[in-house]
Amino acid sequence: MPKRLLLATGGGDCPGLNAVIRAIVKRAAREGGWEVIGSTDAFNGILTEPMHLVDLTEEKVAGIHVQGGTIIGTTNKGGPFAWPVTNPDGSVSEVDRSDDLLNRLRYQHIDAVINIGGEGSQTISQKLFEKGCPIIGVPKTIDNDLSATDFTFGFQTAVEVATDAVDKLVTTAASHHRVLILEVMGRYAGWIALHAAIAGGAEVCLIPEIPYKLSSVLAAIERRIEIGKGFAIIVIAEGAHPVDGEMTYVTCEEPGAMPIHLGGAGLRLSAQLKAAGCPIEIRETILGHLQRGGRPNSFDRILASQFGIKAFELVLKKQWGHMVAYRHPDIVAVPIKEAIEHYNFIDPQSNLVQTARGLGISLGD
Ligand code: F6P
């Protein structure tokens, strides 16, 4: 009887997920004696009736490393520990179906699980591991906010999309003599914003780690006018906020969904600048999910492939409860518990921030 490995992709999608899936399937085929099965939409494929499972053969995954998204689907709602159920009165509550999930894995003769996902998904991995599930984690997020790994795949591709947007905004800003604000993703960490601001040559970069003063942003715009450059590019992370204000978000009542949705930081900044008498015209661009979609770049394809190969090797070694991580130049295994303990925030004293300051980019402080 072949052994059975279940793959799940959870949380927001990310360029490179398919490259991980392909690498695991190919490595398992080289090993021999393994069947790889995908659970659709994270663990929903196992928990629904009937189950929605996909046979992941070498033929099925051929060439998918260049495709964005995930061929087995994903969700950032619910999960085995918070499964939404509708009560007879129409209200919705969340129930813990983790025991049911473990029973279903046994019923499906699953010998190992690889859960590919960000902090939320790896928290689920850790809880399942504590209940005896033979599980390995693979980190993913375009936000690069997991501290256990130097980089997550998907991040570099997102930075390229954001940098390309800055490049394009520069030409139209210069033509129209405008301030153009670009809002990029990054809930609690401003990695995409800072990288894109440096790579694209923005004048201002606002990140969650360094709350901004409106007066500093205005001063940076005025400096541009003084030196005869009548335009400016501001890159702002969605989680950035003024020193005297909070992040901009809307609350979400939908059962199982993330309780807050970020967005609006760029529009708020624009309104603040206008109210403060910014001397030139302002427009806003929200890059949104363009940063998550599309083909992974070569760096992310390679990192995702390295993660997939290493993850399968951890399965062979039965190193349950561990997550693969990039520690240049190696791919290592770290306990998932440690990996989810800390966010990867930008250190305001770091070389990257000093580089931005050295280039004259205002961080708004
Ligand atoms: O993947 C992380 C992230 O991109 C955040 O930066 C963003 O706030 C969130 O996902 C948005 O997710 P969604 O729109 O899919 O709920």
Residues whose N, C-alpha, C, O or C-beta is under 5 A from the ligand:
A	BS01	F6P	G12 D13 I142 D143 M185 G186 R187 L262
